[in-house]
Amino acid sequence: MESLSLAAPNRVPQGTVSYGSPSDDCLVPAIPKPDFHALGIEIARQRLTRGWSLDKLGDASQLSRKTIINIEQGHKTPTIASVHALAHALGIPLENLIAKVCIRHTE
């Protein structure tokens, strides 16, 4: 018969994730959630700075008006292909848009 251990479970420090068995001692920082709302705000800001309507950005990016609305309002997690299309349509580097998902992460 196996014995049941009543020892306290191993605790993982807050802000880290444990991989492997407890004896592996492999702790890595937890990955913060991406801020897609900040990305949407930046896309809307870039669009409005140019005086573009949703339809104009949709035509330039070949994305539907509904998709752009959902991305701008943070209701939809955009695909990398959508962000790529928006960056090209707006004439800004892709990395400038992608950086917005990490804007509130602490070092």
C-alpha positions as CSV (number, residue, x, y, z in Angstrom):
1,M,0.0,0.0,0.0
2,E,1.3,3.4,-0.9
3,S,1.7,6.0,1.8
4,L,0.0,9.3,1.5
5,S,2.2,12.3,2.1
6,L,0.6,15.2,4.1
7,A,3.6,17.4,3.6
8,A,2.9,21.0,2.4
9,P,3.0,21.3,-1.4
10,N,6.1,22.9,-2.9
11,R,5.4,26.6,-3.2
12,V,6.4,28.5,-6.4
13,P,7.3,32.1,-5.8
14,Q,4.7,34.6,-7.1
15,G,5.4,35.8,-10.7
16,T,7.2,32.6,-11.7
17,V,6.2,29.3,-13.2
18,S,7.7,25.9,-12.3
19,Y,8.6,23.5,-15.1
20,G,9.6,19.9,-14.5
21,S,9.6,18.1,-11.2
22,P,10.2,20.0,-7.9
23,S,13.7,18.6,-7.8
24,D,14.6,20.1,-11.1
25,D,14.6,23.5,-9.5
26,C,13.5,25.1,-12.8
27,L,11.7,28.4,-12.2
28,V,11.2,30.9,-15.0
29,P,9.4,34.2,-14.9
30,A,5.7,34.0,-15.6
31,I,4.7,35.4,-19.0
32,P,2.5,38.5,-18.7
33,K,-0.6,38.7,-20.7
34,P,-0.4,40.7,-23.9
35,D,-2.3,44.0,-23.9
36,F,-4.4,43.8,-27.0
37,H,-6.5,46.7,-25.9
38,A,-3.4,49.0,-26.1
39,L,-2.7,47.6,-29.6
40,G,-6.3,48.5,-30.6
41,I,-5.9,52.0,-29.2
42,E,-2.7,52.5,-31.2
43,I,-4.3,51.3,-34.4
44,A,-7.3,53.6,-33.9
45,R,-4.9,56.5,-33.1
46,Q,-2.8,55.9,-36.2
47,R,-6.0,55.7,-38.3
48,L,-7.5,58.9,-36.9
49,T,-4.2,60.8,-37.2
50,R,-4.4,60.1,-40.9
51,G,-8.1,61.2,-41.0
52,W,-9.0,57.7,-42.3
53,S,-12.4,56.1,-41.9
54,L,-12.8,52.5,-40.9
55,D,-13.7,51.8,-44.5
56,K,-10.6,53.4,-45.9
57,L,-8.4,51.4,-43.5
58,G,-10.3,48.3,-44.5
59,D,-9.7,48.9,-48.2
60,A,-6.0,49.6,-47.6
61,S,-5.5,46.6,-45.4
62,Q,-8.0,44.2,-47.1
63,L,-9.6,43.6,-43.7
64,S,-13.3,44.0,-43.0
65,R,-14.7,47.0,-41.2
66,K,-16.1,44.6,-38.5
67,T,-12.6,43.1,-38.0
68,I,-11.0,46.5,-37.6
69,I,-13.7,47.6,-35.1
70,N,-13.2,44.5,-33.1
71,I,-9.4,44.9,-33.0
72,E,-9.6,48.6,-32.2
73,Q,-12.0,48.0,-29.4
74,G,-10.0,45.0,-28.0
75,H,-12.9,42.6,-28.6
76,K,-10.9,40.4,-30.9
77,T,-7.3,39.1,-30.6
78,P,-5.8,39.9,-34.0
79,T,-3.8,37.4,-36.0
80,I,-0.3,38.3,-36.9
81,A,-1.5,38.5,-40.5
82,S,-4.1,41.1,-39.5
83,V,-1.5,43.2,-37.6
84,H,0.9,42.9,-40.5
85,A,-1.8,44.0,-43.0
86,L,-2.7,47.0,-40.7
87,A,1.0,48.0,-40.3
88,H,1.5,48.0,-44.0
89,A,-1.7,49.9,-44.7
90,L,-0.8,52.5,-42.2
91,G,2.8,52.7,-43.4
92,I,4.4,52.0,-40.0
93,P,6.8,49.3,-39.0
94,L,5.2,46.1,-37.7
95,E,7.3,46.1,-34.6
96,N,5.9,49.5,-33.6
97,L,2.4,48.0,-33.4
98,I,3.5,44.7,-31.8
99,A,5.4,46.6,-29.1
100,K,2.1,48.0,-27.9
101,V,1.0,44.6,-26.5
102,C,3.9,44.8,-24.0
103,I,3.6,48.5,-23.1
104,R,2.5,47.9,-19.5
105,H,4.8,45.0,-18.7
106,T,7.3,45.6,-16.0
107,E,10.9,44.8,-16.5
